[in-house]
Amino acid sequence: MSRRLLDKLPKMMENPEFAAAWEETREEFSIAREIIRTRVAAGMSQKELAEKIGTTQSVIARLESGEHMPSVSTLKRVAEATHSKLRIELVPEDVNSHAAI
């Protein structure tokens, strides 16, 4: 996410429609940010990552834009290519609701 957008985000979140849309897409953008972070940490370009996982640079660009939700198998290939470990968590919305489990 660009610095300019981050600077404007607090004001934009005051709009209830924007805030609702932002919340709806939070997971998609979170995954996209992790793909970008992992790729950059591995010192790879989009093209290099694409070649390692058997796809095209444009597919990586779409994944990193949050435009498309990757499959678990794609995430596994990204993890392997970047020497990372894939971890998926389901976290209770209310921590106390699952305390007895």
N, CA, C and O atoms as CSV, one atom per row, in Angstrom:
chain,resi,resn,atom,element,x,y,z
A,1,MET,N,N,0.850,-1.169,0.000
A,1,MET,CA,C,0.000,0.000,0.000
A,1,MET,C,C,0.894,1.230,0.000
A,1,MET,O,O,1.878,1.291,0.737
A,2,SER,N,N,0.552,2.197,-0.822
A,2,SER,CA,C,1.414,3.366,-0.949
A,2,SER,C,C,1.340,4.251,0.292
A,2,SER,O,O,0.354,4.242,1.029
A,3,ARG,N,N,2.391,5.000,0.496
A,3,ARG,CA,C,2.465,5.923,1.633
A,3,ARG,C,C,1.340,6.957,1.551
A,3,ARG,O,O,0.741,7.308,2.568
A,4,ARG,N,N,1.055,7.445,0.337
A,4,ARG,CA,C,-0.017,8.429,0.165
A,4,ARG,C,C,-1.364,7.888,0.623
A,4,ARG,O,O,-2.118,8.569,1.317
A,5,LEU,N,N,-1.655,6.641,0.219
A,5,LEU,CA,C,-2.918,6.040,0.617
A,5,LEU,C,C,-2.966,5.839,2.125
A,5,LEU,O,O,-3.995,6.091,2.751
A,6,LEU,N,N,-1.870,5.391,2.708
A,6,LEU,CA,C,-1.831,5.210,4.161
A,6,LEU,C,C,-2.086,6.524,4.893
A,6,LEU,O,O,-2.741,6.541,5.936
A,7,ASP,N,N,-1.570,7.623,4.349
A,7,ASP,CA,C,-1.788,8.924,4.968
A,7,ASP,C,C,-3.250,9.347,4.895
A,7,ASP,O,O,-3.754,10.015,5.798
A,8,LYS,N,N,-3.931,8.955,3.817
A,8,LYS,CA,C,-5.330,9.345,3.614
A,8,LYS,C,C,-6.324,8.381,4.260
A,8,LYS,O,O,-7.492,8.724,4.443
A,9,LEU,N,N,-5.876,7.205,4.596
A,9,LEU,CA,C,-6.760,6.163,5.086
A,9,LEU,C,C,-7.597,6.557,6.302
A,9,LEU,O,O,-8.798,6.284,6.302
A,10,PRO,N,N,-7.033,7.184,7.338
A,10,PRO,CA,C,-7.866,7.538,8.491
A,10,PRO,C,C,-9.075,8.403,8.105
A,10,PRO,O,O,-10.180,8.190,8.604
A,11,LYS,N,N,-8.862,9.354,7.237
A,11,LYS,CA,C,-9.965,10.213,6.797
A,11,LYS,C,C,-10.978,9.411,5.978
A,11,LYS,O,O,-12.188,9.575,6.136
A,12,MET,N,N,-10.471,8.547,5.107
A,12,MET,CA,C,-11.353,7.732,4.274
A,12,MET,C,C,-12.205,6.790,5.123
A,12,MET,O,O,-13.351,6.508,4.775
A,13,MET,N,N,-11.647,6.299,6.241
A,13,MET,CA,C,-12.375,5.375,7.110
A,13,MET,C,C,-13.544,6.044,7.827
A,13,MET,O,O,-14.396,5.355,8.388
A,14,GLU,N,N,-13.596,7.364,7.818
A,14,GLU,CA,C,-14.734,8.075,8.410
A,14,GLU,C,C,-16.002,7.876,7.585
A,14,GLU,O,O,-17.107,8.052,8.098
A,15,ASN,N,N,-15.853,7.513,6.318
A,15,ASN,CA,C,-16.994,7.243,5.453
A,15,ASN,C,C,-17.477,5.826,5.741
A,15,ASN,O,O,-16.738,4.870,5.501
A,16,PRO,N,N,-18.715,5.663,6.257
A,16,PRO,CA,C,-19.195,4.323,6.632
A,16,PRO,C,C,-19.202,3.322,5.469
A,16,PRO,O,O,-18.911,2.144,5.671
A,17,GLU,N,N,-19.529,3.776,4.269
A,17,GLU,CA,C,-19.545,2.870,3.116
A,17,GLU,C,C,-18.129,2.393,2.792
A,17,GLU,O,O,-17.915,1.214,2.510
A,18,PHE,N,N,-17.170,3.311,2.834
A,18,PHE,CA,C,-15.783,2.934,2.576
A,18,PHE,C,C,-15.297,1.983,3.660
A,18,PHE,O,O,-14.668,0.968,3.360
A,19,ALA,N,N,-15.584,2.303,4.919
A,19,ALA,CA,C,-15.139,1.468,6.033
A,19,ALA,C,C,-15.700,0.050,5.915
A,19,ALA,O,O,-14.992,-0.918,6.192
A,20,ALA,N,N,-16.963,-0.081,5.507
A,20,ALA,CA,C,-17.575,-1.400,5.350
A,20,ALA,C,C,-16.905,-2.167,4.211
A,20,ALA,O,O,-16.617,-3.357,4.344
A,21,ALA,N,N,-16.661,-1.487,3.098
A,21,ALA,CA,C,-16.002,-2.137,1.956
A,21,ALA,C,C,-14.580,-2.556,2.322
A,21,ALA,O,O,-14.128,-3.636,1.945
A,22,TRP,N,N,-13.881,-1.695,3.059
A,22,TRP,CA,C,-12.521,-1.999,3.502
A,22,TRP,C,C,-12.519,-3.263,4.364
A,22,TRP,O,O,-11.678,-4.144,4.182
A,23,GLU,N,N,-13.451,-3.345,5.290
A,23,GLU,CA,C,-13.530,-4.490,6.190
A,23,GLU,C,C,-13.836,-5.769,5.415
A,23,GLU,O,O,-13.286,-6.825,5.725
A,24,GLU,N,N,-14.711,-5.683,4.408
A,24,GLU,CA,C,-15.067,-6.848,3.599
A,24,GLU,C,C,-13.870,-7.434,2.860
A,24,GLU,O,O,-13.796,-8.646,2.656
A,25,THR,N,N,-12.944,-6.587,2.462
A,25,THR,CA,C,-11.814,-7.041,1.648
A,25,THR,C,C,-10.512,-7.165,2.444
A,25,THR,O,O,-9.450,-7.401,1.867
A,26,ARG,N,N,-10.593,-7.009,3.737
A,26,ARG,CA,C,-9.394,-7.027,4.576
A,26,ARG,C,C,-8.573,-8.299,4.411
A,26,ARG,O,O,-7.350,-8.229,4.288
A,27,GLU,N,N,-9.227,-9.467,4.406
A,27,GLU,CA,C,-8.487,-10.722,4.293
A,27,GLU,C,C,-7.772,-10.828,2.951
A,27,GLU,O,O,-6.616,-11.244,2.889
A,28,GLU,N,N,-8.473,-10.445,1.862
A,28,GLU,CA,C,-7.854,-10.519,0.542
A,28,GLU,C,C,-6.589,-9.663,0.486
A,28,GLU,O,O,-5.552,-10.099,-0.015
A,29,PHE,N,N,-6.689,-8.454,1.001
A,29,PHE,CA,C,-5.527,-7.568,0.964
A,29,PHE,C,C,-4.443,-8.029,1.926
A,29,PHE,O,O,-3.259,-7.800,1.680
A,30,SER,N,N,-4.828,-8.667,3.001
A,30,SER,CA,C,-3.847,-9.197,3.939
A,30,SER,C,C,-3.021,-10.295,3.265
A,30,SER,O,O,-1.802,-10.346,3.429
A,31,ILE,N,N,-3.676,-11.162,2.517
A,31,ILE,CA,C,-2.965,-12.216,1.793
A,31,ILE,C,C,-2.062,-11.601,0.733
A,31,ILE,O,O,-0.916,-12.019,0.569
A,32,ALA,N,N,-2.576,-10.612,0.017
A,32,ALA,CA,C,-1.766,-9.944,-1.016
A,32,ALA,C,C,-0.526,-9.314,-0.398
A,32,ALA,O,O,0.570,-9.439,-0.944
A,33,ARG,N,N,-0.689,-8.637,0.737
A,33,ARG,CA,C,0.461,-8.017,1.408
A,33,ARG,C,C,1.491,-9.064,1.818
A,33,ARG,O,O,2.694,-8.822,1.718
A,34,GLU,N,N,1.030,-10.224,2.279
A,34,GLU,CA,C,1.956,-11.279,2.693
A,34,GLU,C,C,2.715,-11.853,1.501
A,34,GLU,O,O,3.902,-12.160,1.610
A,35,ILE,N,N,2.041,-11.997,0.370
A,35,ILE,CA,C,2.738,-12.485,-0.825
A,35,ILE,C,C,3.824,-11.489,-1.221
A,35,ILE,O,O,4.950,-11.885,-1.523
A,36,ILE,N,N,3.492,-10.199,-1.222
A,36,ILE,CA,C,4.473,-9.161,-1.567
A,36,ILE,C,C,5.633,-9.184,-0.578
A,36,ILE,O,O,6.797,-9.201,-0.977
A,37,ARG,N,N,5.309,-9.183,0.716
A,37,ARG,CA,C,6.345,-9.151,1.760
A,37,ARG,C,C,7.290,-10.334,1.622
A,37,ARG,O,O,8.508,-10.180,1.707
A,38,THR,N,N,6.724,-11.514,1.409
A,38,THR,CA,C,7.524,-12.728,1.311
A,38,THR,C,C,8.399,-12.706,0.063
A,38,THR,O,O,9.575,-13.065,0.116
A,39,ARG,N,N,7.818,-12.282,-1.064
A,39,ARG,CA,C,8.586,-12.218,-2.312
A,39,ARG,C,C,9.749,-11.242,-2.185
A,39,ARG,O,O,10.877,-11.557,-2.566
A,40,VAL,N,N,9.470,-10.064,-1.651
A,40,VAL,CA,C,10.516,-9.043,-1.505
A,40,VAL,C,C,11.596,-9.521,-0.534
A,40,VAL,O,O,12.786,-9.330,-0.785
A,41,ALA,N,N,11.184,-10.141,0.570
A,41,ALA,CA,C,12.156,-10.650,1.545
A,41,ALA,C,C,13.055,-11.714,0.920
A,41,ALA,O,O,14.213,-11.865,1.308
A,42,ALA,N,N,12.515,-12.449,-0.048
A,42,ALA,CA,C,13.310,-13.475,-0.735
A,42,ALA,C,C,14.166,-12.867,-1.843
A,42,ALA,O,O,14.932,-13.579,-2.492
A,43,GLY,N,N,14.043,-11.553,-2.066
A,43,GLY,CA,C,14.836,-10.871,-3.078
A,43,GLY,C,C,14.433,-11.219,-4.501
A,43,GLY,O,O,15.266,-11.231,-5.407
A,44,MET,N,N,13.149,-11.501,-4.691
A,44,MET,CA,C,12.680,-11.936,-5.999
A,44,MET,C,C,11.784,-10.888,-6.657
A,44,MET,O,O,11.063,-10.151,-5.984
A,45,SER,N,N,11.848,-10.840,-7.972
A,45,SER,CA,C,10.917,-10.014,-8.741
A,45,SER,C,C,9.637,-10.835,-8.955
A,45,SER,O,O,9.614,-12.039,-8.703
A,46,GLN,N,N,8.591,-10.177,-9.416
A,46,GLN,CA,C,7.366,-10.907,-9.738
A,46,GLN,C,C,7.644,-11.970,-10.801
A,46,GLN,O,O,7.133,-13.087,-10.722
A,47,LYS,N,N,8.451,-11.613,-11.787
A,47,LYS,CA,C,8.770,-12.546,-12.866
A,47,LYS,C,C,9.523,-13.760,-12.335
A,47,LYS,O,O,9.233,-14.889,-12.729
A,48,GLU,N,N,10.481,-13.539,-11.447
A,48,GLU,CA,C,11.251,-14.650,-10.878
A,48,GLU,C,C,10.354,-15.584,-10.072
A,48,GLU,O,O,10.465,-16.806,-10.179
A,49,LEU,N,N,9.463,-15.004,-9.262
A,49,LEU,CA,C,8.536,-15.830,-8.488
A,49,LEU,C,C,7.631,-16.613,-9.428
A,49,LEU,O,O,7.400,-17.805,-9.225
A,50,ALA,N,N,7.127,-15.952,-10.444
A,50,ALA,CA,C,6.244,-16.619,-11.411
A,50,ALA,C,C,6.935,-17.821,-12.035
A,50,ALA,O,O,6.343,-18.895,-12.139
A,51,GLU,N,N,8.176,-17.647,-12.449
A,51,GLU,CA,C,8.922,-18.743,-13.076
A,51,GLU,C,C,9.101,-19.910,-12.111
A,51,GLU,O,O,8.994,-21.071,-12.506
A,52,LYS,N,N,9.372,-19.600,-10.845
A,52,LYS,CA,C,9.594,-20.660,-9.854
A,52,LYS,C,C,8.328,-21.446,-9.547
A,52,LYS,O,O,8.402,-22.632,-9.225
A,53,ILE,N,N,7.155,-20.800,-9.642
A,53,ILE,CA,C,5.921,-21.524,-9.305
A,53,ILE,C,C,5.141,-21.949,-10.547
A,53,ILE,O,O,4.045,-22.499,-10.437
A,54,GLY,N,N,5.704,-21.696,-11.723
A,54,GLY,CA,C,5.089,-22.178,-12.949
A,54,GLY,C,C,3.898,-21.380,-13.427
A,54,GLY,O,O,2.903,-21.947,-13.878
A,55,THR,N,N,3.995,-20.067,-13.328
A,55,THR,CA,C,2.916,-19.206,-13.811
A,55,THR,C,C,3.536,-18.001,-14.495
A,55,THR,O,O,4.729,-17.998,-14.801
A,56,THR,N,N,2.725,-16.975,-14.735
A,56,THR,CA,C,3.220,-15.773,-15.406
A,56,THR,C,C,3.317,-14.607,-14.428
A,56,THR,O,O,2.700,-14.611,-13.363
A,57,GLN,N,N,4.103,-13.616,-14.817
A,57,GLN,CA,C,4.246,-12.413,-13.997
A,57,GLN,C,C,2.903,-11.728,-13.801
A,57,GLN,O,O,2.648,-11.176,-12.731
A,58,SER,N,N,2.038,-11.751,-14.812
A,58,SER,CA,C,0.737,-11.074,-14.680
A,58,SER,C,C,-0.145,-11.744,-13.626
A,58,SER,O,O,-0.938,-11.075,-12.962
A,59,VAL,N,N,-0.011,-13.054,-13.472
A,59,VAL,CA,C,-0.762,-13.747,-12.416
A,59,VAL,C,C,-0.266,-13.294,-11.047
A,59,VAL,O,O,-1.067,-13.038,-10.147
A,60,ILE,N,N,1.046,-13.195,-10.890
A,60,ILE,CA,C,1.600,-12.723,-9.616
A,60,ILE,C,C,1.127,-11.300,-9.340
A,60,ILE,O,O,0.770,-10.980,-8.207
A,61,ALA,N,N,1.118,-10.448,-10.351
A,61,ALA,CA,C,0.651,-9.069,-10.180
A,61,ALA,C,C,-0.807,-9.044,-9.716
A,61,ALA,O,O,-1.166,-8.248,-8.848
A,62,ARG,N,N,-1.639,-9.900,-10.282
A,62,ARG,CA,C,-3.055,-9.941,-9.863
A,62,ARG,C,C,-3.187,-10.439,-8.427
A,62,ARG,O,O,-4.006,-9.926,-7.664
A,63,LEU,N,N,-2.379,-11.439,-8.055
A,63,LEU,CA,C,-2.412,-11.920,-6.666
A,63,LEU,C,C,-1.987,-10.822,-5.707
A,63,LEU,O,O,-2.591,-10.644,-4.649
A,64,GLU,N,N,-0.945,-10.085,-6.078
A,64,GLU,CA,C,-0.423,-9.035,-5.208
A,64,GLU,C,C,-1.329,-7.808,-5.162
A,64,GLU,O,O,-1.224,-6.999,-4.240
A,65,SER,N,N,-2.199,-7.663,-6.126
A,65,SER,CA,C,-3.133,-6.524,-6.117
A,65,SER,C,C,-4.339,-6.801,-5.225
A,65,SER,O,O,-5.099,-5.888,-4.906
A,66,GLY,N,N,-4.516,-8.056,-4.823
A,66,GLY,CA,C,-5.696,-8.427,-4.056
A,66,GLY,C,C,-6.888,-8.682,-4.959
A,66,GLY,O,O,-7.997,-8.931,-4.487
A,67,GLU,N,N,-6.652,-8.620,-6.249
A,67,GLU,CA,C,-7.704,-8.793,-7.257
A,67,GLU,C,C,-8.210,-10.229,-7.290
A,67,GLU,O,O,-9.385,-10.465,-7.571
A,68,HIS,N,N,-7.342,-11.181,-7.008
A,68,HIS,CA,C,-7.694,-12.601,-7.035
A,68,HIS,C,C,-7.244,-13.268,-5.746
A,68,HIS,O,O,-6.164,-12.984,-5.228
A,69,MET,N,N,-8.083,-14.156,-5.237
A,69,MET,CA,C,-7.757,-14.919,-4.040
A,69,MET,C,C,-7.019,-16.189,-4.468
A,69,MET,O,O,-7.570,-16.991,-5.222
A,70,PRO,N,N,-5.788,-16.385,-4.002
A,70,PRO,CA,C,-5.035,-17.575,-4.399
A,70,PRO,C,C,-5.577,-18.837,-3.732
A,70,PRO,O,O,-6.147,-18.783,-2.642
A,71,SER,N,N,-5.393,-19.952,-4.393
A,71,SER,CA,C,-5.747,-21.244,-3.798
A,71,SER,C,C,-4.686,-21.616,-2.771
A,71,SER,O,O,-3.600,-21.037,-2.750
A,72,VAL,N,N,-5.002,-22.566,-1.937
A,72,VAL,CA,C,-4.031,-23.047,-0.956
A,72,VAL,C,C,-2.832,-23.652,-1.678
A,72,VAL,O,O,-1.698,-23.482,-1.231
A,73,SER,N,N,-3.064,-24.357,-2.790
A,73,SER,CA,C,-1.929,-24.947,-3.511
A,73,SER,C,C,-1.014,-23.864,-4.080
A,73,SER,O,O,0.204,-24.042,-4.117
A,74,THR,N,N,-1.584,-22.754,-4.520
A,74,THR,CA,C,-0.748,-21.634,-4.996
A,74,THR,C,C,0.056,-21.057,-3.841
A,74,THR,O,O,1.246,-20.778,-3.988
A,75,LEU,N,N,-0.583,-20.879,-2.703
A,75,LEU,CA,C,0.136,-20.358,-1.534
A,75,LEU,C,C,1.261,-21.303,-1.113
A,75,LEU,O,O,2.328,-20.850,-0.699
A,76,LYS,N,N,1.028,-22.608,-1.214
A,76,LYS,CA,C,2.081,-23.580,-0.891
A,76,LYS,C,C,3.262,-23.425,-1.844
A,76,LYS,O,O,4.417,-23.478,-1.421
A,77,ARG,N,N,2.973,-23.232,-3.130
A,77,ARG,CA,C,4.054,-23.066,-4.110
A,77,ARG,C,C,4.825,-21.768,-3.853
A,77,ARG,O,O,6.049,-21.741,-3.974
A,78,VAL,N,N,4.110,-20.690,-3.498
A,78,VAL,CA,C,4.777,-19.425,-3.166
A,78,VAL,C,C,5.677,-19.629,-1.951
A,78,VAL,O,O,6.823,-19.179,-1.940
A,79,ALA,N,N,5.163,-20.300,-0.938
A,79,ALA,CA,C,5.960,-20.555,0.273
A,79,ALA,C,C,7.217,-21.350,-0.058
A,79,ALA,O,O,8.309,-21.008,0.395
A,80,GLU,N,N,7.066,-22.390,-0.835
A,80,GLU,CA,C,8.217,-23.217,-1.200
A,80,GLU,C,C,9.237,-22.408,-2.007
A,80,GLU,O,O,10.438,-22.493,-1.754
A,81,ALA,N,N,8.762,-21.631,-2.966
A,81,ALA,CA,C,9.661,-20.858,-3.829
A,81,ALA,C,C,10.419,-19.783,-3.065
A,81,ALA,O,O,11.536,-19.420,-3.432
A,82,THR,N,N,9.806,-19.278,-2.001
A,82,THR,CA,C,10.435,-18.197,-1.226
A,82,THR,C,C,11.082,-18.716,0.061
A,82,THR,O,O,11.484,-17.936,0.925
A,83,HIS,N,N,11.175,-20.050,0.175
A,83,HIS,CA,C,11.769,-20.682,1.365
A,83,HIS,C,C,11.059,-20.212,2.627
A,83,HIS,O,O,11.684,-19.858,3.627
A,84,SER,N,N,9.723,-20.220,2.545
A,84,SER,CA,C,8.876,-19.818,3.668
A,84,SER,C,C,8.007,-20.998,4.085
A,84,SER,O,O,7.939,-22.016,3.397
A,85,LYS,N,N,7.358,-20.842,5.207
A,85,LYS,CA,C,6.434,-21.848,5.703
A,85,LYS,C,C,5.030,-21.258,5.644
A,85,LYS,O,O,4.793,-20.151,6.126
A,86,LEU,N,N,4.105,-22.002,5.054
A,86,LEU,CA,C,2.711,-21.548,4.991
A,86,LEU,C,C,2.010,-21.920,6.282
A,86,LEU,O,O,2.057,-23.070,6.719
A,87,ARG,N,N,1.361,-20.939,6.887
A,87,ARG,CA,C,0.579,-21.179,8.101
A,87,ARG,C,C,-0.755,-20.487,7.923
A,87,ARG,O,O,-0.810,-19.286,7.660
A,88,ILE,N,N,-1.832,-21.244,8.066
A,88,ILE,CA,C,-3.177,-20.695,7.951
A,88,ILE,C,C,-3.833,-20.841,9.308
A,88,ILE,O,O,-3.792,-21.916,9.907
A,89,GLU,N,N,-4.441,-19.768,9.800
A,89,GLU,CA,C,-5.073,-19.799,11.112
A,89,GLU,C,C,-6.527,-19.388,11.020
A,89,GLU,O,O,-6.882,-18.500,10.244
A,90,LEU,N,N,-7.357,-20.026,11.802
A,90,LEU,CA,C,-8.721,-19.589,12.022
A,90,LEU,C,C,-8.771,-19.131,13.473
A,90,LEU,O,O,-8.568,-19.924,14.392
A,91,VAL,N,N,-9.039,-17.869,13.666
A,91,VAL,CA,C,-8.993,-17.272,14.990
A,91,VAL,C,C,-10.400,-16.852,15.397
A,91,VAL,O,O,-11.086,-16.189,14.618
A,92,PRO,N,N,-10.849,-17.220,16.595
A,92,PRO,CA,C,-12.189,-16.824,17.024
A,92,PRO,C,C,-12.331,-15.303,17.046
A,92,PRO,O,O,-11.410,-14.582,17.430
A,93,GLU,N,N,-13.494,-14.840,16.629
A,93,GLU,CA,C,-13.751,-13.401,16.671
A,93,GLU,C,C,-13.753,-12.908,18.108
A,93,GLU,O,O,-13.248,-11.826,18.406
A,94,ASP,N,N,-14.327,-13.712,18.995
A,94,ASP,CA,C,-14.369,-13.373,20.413
A,94,ASP,C,C,-13.517,-14.411,21.134
A,94,ASP,O,O,-13.904,-15.575,21.234
A,95,VAL,N,N,-12.380,-13.998,21.627
A,95,VAL,CA,C,-11.443,-14.918,22.269
A,95,VAL,C,C,-12.108,-15.724,23.369
A,95,VAL,O,O,-11.798,-16.905,23.526
A,96,ASN,N,N,-13.014,-15.129,24.139
A,96,ASN,CA,C,-13.664,-15.815,25.249
A,96,ASN,C,C,-14.674,-16.867,24.793
A,96,ASN,O,O,-15.016,-17.760,25.567
A,97,SER,N,N,-15.159,-16.778,23.550
A,97,SER,CA,C,-16.210,-17.707,23.095
A,97,SER,C,C,-15.693,-19.121,22.918
A,97,SER,O,O,-16.490,-20.058,22.928
A,98,HIS,N,N,-14.397,-19.314,22.756
A,98,HIS,CA,C,-13.848,-20.653,22.560
A,98,HIS,C,C,-12.896,-21.056,23.694
A,98,HIS,O,O,-12.066,-21.949,23.524
A,99,ALA,N,N,-13.018,-20.410,24.821
A,99,ALA,CA,C,-12.090,-20.661,25.919
A,99,ALA,C,C,-12.175,-22.099,26.449
A,99,ALA,O,O,-11.170,-22.644,26.906
A,100,ALA,N,N,-13.356,-22.716,26.395
A,100,ALA,CA,C,-13.522,-24.053,26.952
A,100,ALA,C,C,-13.107,-25.158,25.998
A,100,ALA,O,O,-13.054,-26.321,26.399
A,101,ILE,N,N,-12.813,-24.832,24.761
A,101,ILE,CA,C,-12.478,-25.852,23.764
A,101,ILE,C,C,-11.059,-26.344,23.919
A,101,ILE,O,O,-10.618,-27.205,23.158
